Amino acid sequence: MHTLTRHNTHTIDTLNWQSYAFGLYDSVDAMTERWDGFVDNKNVFLSSAYLGALESATPGRMSFYYVLIEDDNGVQGVIYFQLIHFNAGVSLNYDRNGQSSSTGKLRKAVRDFLAQRIDFYALVCGNSAVTGPHGFLFNDHIDQQTQLNIVDCCLDWIKNVASSQGFDVQLIFIKDFYSPVFTHSDRCTTFPQYNEFQAQPGMIMPLRDTWHNFDDYMSDLQSKYRVRVRRARKKCAHIERRILSKDDILTLESQLYRYYRAIADKAVFNLSILAEDYFSTLKEKLGDKFHVYGYFEDNHLIAFYSMIENNNSLEAHFLGYEESANKKKQIYLNMLLDIIEFCILNKCGKILFARTALEIKSSVGAVAHNMYFYLQHSKGFHNKFLPLIFNVLDPKEEWVARTPFRE
């Protein structure tokens, strides 16, 4: 199979469609000024700083494509793509967290058979490393149907470009949306070959205007949840929280990465794994928009969590910890609480907690929001049966939604 490598930085190809001109690039560095001039501060995950960090610390099995959409009035939109070598046997691990024990023998046998045979390149519109709609951005005057037509056109175009470079793209993956992007009629005309799926919900916590400090948050909790928070805080009372500078991150990088991998390797599904220098590279590129906090016991790092500021929102990013410390001190719950406190004090509008550990995030006040994505296989027969295959392979997390706040 062809190996994923970085191309030389240049315009790969151009395409004209209706009144628009598309430019295809293999690095955001090739057109940073025009790209950032359009994205501005609308979405940090589409900024050249963040995308450049991913390029510099590329997750395994990944390369990138960028599209600038222009007309006579200048840049009208941007689209971001990742090309990933996807192997279901590597990305999916059902034996983690007891997933296999709850599965019937026949279903498990079919699932394992399919997983070992799914090995191809996937073209992703969006970002496989984070949750959310970070695939494209257009000027507001361009209606949604035209946006989708442009995305569809670019997907076919880039798929052909990737093929000419030796990559046999068999799957197209468009992610993530908080509501169905394509109505039934849209999909019949623009995306007839795409299958719509519902992913694990994204956990979002809106912050109340009445919260000026953590005590205000605590006052709004039901009694049993306040007791739970106080108990968790007490277990972590002697733990030193320390914000990590760029130099701190560089010094502790191997340990941060080891803790991150300990968590990531337990996940039932991983589309991509971060590079070891991801945290230091992201700090260098994003500066004060990227925060890494370490938990120290007797000056020994036992855990860390990270956050990214995105306008008025805060994205809870990657974390890691010593498993034994987490069990004794409820490290993970304390991290969630510390993130909430940070956001209250910094007057964030909401926290995006992604789509893992749904129940515990629900217990601190996050609310589940449905998420949708779209898949298309290049072979018609396989595409027809994608919903069935996805249903067999999908590692859904069973959980109970909590309502921690008083009415």
Secondary structure as the mmCIF struct_conf table of DSSP 4:
data_model
#
loop_
_struct_conf.conf_type_id
_struct_conf.id
_struct_conf.beg_label_comp_id
_struct_conf.beg_label_asym_id
_struct_conf.beg_label_seq_id
_struct_conf.end_label_comp_id
_struct_conf.end_label_asym_id
_struct_conf.end_label_seq_id
HELX_LH_PP_P HELX_LH_PP_P1 HIS A 2 LEU A 4
HELX_LH_PP_P HELX_LH_PP_P2 ARG A 6 ASN A 8
BEND BEND1 THR A 9 HIS A 10
STRN STRN1 THR A 11 TRP A 17
TURN_TY1_P TURN_TY1_P1 GLN A 18 SER A 19
STRN STRN2 TYR A 20 TYR A 25
BEND BEND2 ASP A 26 ASP A 26
HELX_RH_3T_P HELX_RH_3T_P1 VAL A 28 MET A 31
HELX_RH_AL_P HELX_RH_AL_P1 THR A 32 VAL A 39
TURN_TY1_P TURN_TY1_P2 ASP A 40 ASN A 41
BEND BEND3 LYS A 42 LYS A 42
HELX_RH_3T_P HELX_RH_3T_P2 VAL A 44 LEU A 46
BEND BEND4 SER A 47 SER A 47
HELX_RH_AL_P HELX_RH_AL_P2 SER A 48 SER A 56
TURN_TY1_P TURN_TY1_P3 ALA A 57 ALA A 57
HELX_LH_PP_P HELX_LH_PP_P3 THR A 58 PRO A 59
TURN_TY1_P TURN_TY1_P4 GLY A 60 ARG A 61
STRN STRN3 MET A 62 ASP A 71
TURN_TY1_P TURN_TY1_P5 ASP A 72 ASN A 73
STRN STRN4 GLY A 74 ASN A 87
HELX_RH_AL_P HELX_RH_AL_P3 ALA A 88 SER A 91
STRN STRN5 LEU A 92 LEU A 92
TURN_TY1_P TURN_TY1_P6 TYR A 94 ASP A 95
HELX_RH_3T_P HELX_RH_3T_P3 ARG A 96 GLY A 98
TURN_TY1_P TURN_TY1_P7 GLN A 99 GLN A 99
HELX_RH_3T_P HELX_RH_3T_P4 SER A 100 SER A 102
BEND BEND5 THR A 103 THR A 103
HELX_RH_AL_P HELX_RH_AL_P4 LYS A 105 ARG A 117
STRN STRN6 ASP A 119 CYS A 125
BEND BEND6 GLY A 126 GLY A 126
TURN_TY1_P TURN_TY1_P8 SER A 128 ALA A 129
BEND BEND7 VAL A 130 VAL A 130
BEND BEND8 GLY A 132 PRO A 133
BEND BEND9 GLY A 135 GLY A 135
STRN STRN7 PHE A 136 PHE A 138
TURN_TY1_P TURN_TY1_P9 ASP A 140 HIS A 141
BEND BEND10 ILE A 142 ILE A 142
HELX_RH_AL_P HELX_RH_AL_P5 GLN A 144 SER A 164
TURN_TY1_P TURN_TY1_P10 GLN A 165 GLY A 166
STRN STRN8 VAL A 169 PHE A 177
BEND BEND11 TYR A 178 SER A 179
BEND BEND12 VAL A 181 PHE A 182
HELX_RH_AL_P HELX_RH_AL_P6 HIS A 184 THR A 189
TURN_TY1_P TURN_TY1_P11 THR A 190 THR A 190
TURN_TY1_P TURN_TY1_P12 PRO A 192 GLN A 193
HELX_LH_PP_P HELX_LH_PP_P4 TYR A 194 TYR A 194
STRN STRN9 ASN A 195 PRO A 206
HELX_LH_PP_P HELX_LH_PP_P5 LEU A 207 ARG A 208
TURN_TY1_P TURN_TY1_P13 ASP A 209 THR A 210
BEND BEND13 HIS A 212 ASN A 213
HELX_RH_AL_P HELX_RH_AL_P7 PHE A 214 SER A 219
TURN_TY1_P TURN_TY1_P14 ASP A 220 ASP A 220
STRN STRN10 LEU A 221 LEU A 221
HELX_RH_AL_P HELX_RH_AL_P8 SER A 223 LYS A 235
TURN_TY1_P TURN_TY1_P15 CYS A 236 HIS A 238
HELX_LH_PP_P HELX_LH_PP_P6 ILE A 239 ILE A 239
STRN STRN11 GLU A 240 ILE A 243
HELX_RH_AL_P HELX_RH_AL_P9 LYS A 246 ALA A 264
TURN_TY1_P TURN_TY1_P16 ASP A 265 LYS A 266
BEND BEND14 ALA A 267 VAL A 268
STRN STRN12 PHE A 269 PHE A 269
BEND BEND15 LEU A 271 LEU A 271
TURN_TY1_P TURN_TY1_P17 GLU A 276 ASP A 277
HELX_RH_AL_P HELX_RH_AL_P10 TYR A 278 LEU A 286
HELX_RH_3T_P HELX_RH_3T_P5 GLY A 287 LYS A 289
STRN STRN13 PHE A 290 GLU A 297
TURN_TY1_P TURN_TY1_P18 ASP A 298 ASN A 299
STRN STRN14 HIS A 300 ASN A 310
TURN_TY1_P TURN_TY1_P19 ASN A 311 ASN A 312
STRN STRN15 SER A 313 TYR A 321
HELX_RH_AL_P HELX_RH_AL_P11 GLU A 323 LYS A 329
HELX_RH_AL_P HELX_RH_AL_P12 ILE A 331 LEU A 345
TURN_TY1_P TURN_TY1_P20 ASN A 346 LYS A 347
BEND BEND16 GLY A 349 GLY A 349
STRN STRN16 LYS A 350 LEU A 352
TURN_TY1_P TURN_TY1_P21 ALA A 354 ARG A 355
BEND BEND17 THR A 356 ALA A 357
HELX_RH_AL_P HELX_RH_AL_P13 LEU A 358 SER A 363
TURN_TY1_P TURN_TY1_P22 VAL A 364 GLY A 365
STRN STRN17 VAL A 367 HIS A 377
BEND BEND18 SER A 378 LYS A 379
HELX_RH_AL_P HELX_RH_AL_P14 GLY A 380 LYS A 384
TURN_TY1_P TURN_TY1_P23 PHE A 385 PHE A 385
HELX_RH_AL_P HELX_RH_AL_P15 LEU A 386 LEU A 393
HELX_LH_PP_P HELX_LH_PP_P7 LYS A 396 GLU A 398
STRN STRN18 PHE A 405 PHE A 405
#
